[in-house]
Amino acid sequence: MPMRKGRRPVAACVCVTAAGAELGYFPLADPGLLPMQGVGGATAVLFALALVGCAVHLWVSPARAAYSGGAAIALGVLSYPCANLGGFLLGMLLALTGGALALAWQPGPGAAPECAPGEGQRR
């Protein structure tokens, strides 16, 4: 089944955002216990923020979805040893799925390519 081509990678954004929410939920469920959770809890919160940042980047700049998809996959793989088994494996699987969807996404036929700052139409 081919991927649906659209203006934004919505499914990838949803998966990566859900991964960030799941990774950050348990350490932040009781913030008073965060100092007792140690490095694993702090790392899970940082990975959660980075995954949500990847989702925002996917939504704001869909033409560069490959960068955010690769970063989401890397964060998902790193969350397994660093952040409480990747959020009990669910956060890791959501990050890997969202990253793979972002890498597979292609802009639709009506989407205009984005220009880098300073670049425009040259005559």
C-alpha positions, 0 to 999 in steps of 0.5 A: 500500500503506497503512502498517501501524499499530502501537505504534512506528515500527520501520522508521523507527527502524531506518532512522534508526539505520542512517543514524547508524551509517553516517555515524559509521562512517568518521570513527570507524573510526580515531579517531586520524585524526579531527583530520586529517579536519577539519570534515567528520569532526567534522560527520559524527560530530555528525550521526551522534549527532543521528540516533541521538538522533532514533531514540531519540526515535522509539522512546521517544515515538512520538506525537511521531514527526513532530518526529523525522522532520522532524529526521531529514530536515533532518539528512539533507539537511544531511549532503550538503554538510557531512559527506562527501557524506552518508556517501557518499550512503547515510547521507543516503538512509537518513536521508531514508527513515527521516524519511519513514517517521516522518512517514507513521507513525500510531499504531494504533487501540489506542494511547492518546494521550500527555499532556503533563506537568501535563495529565491527565484533568480532571473 
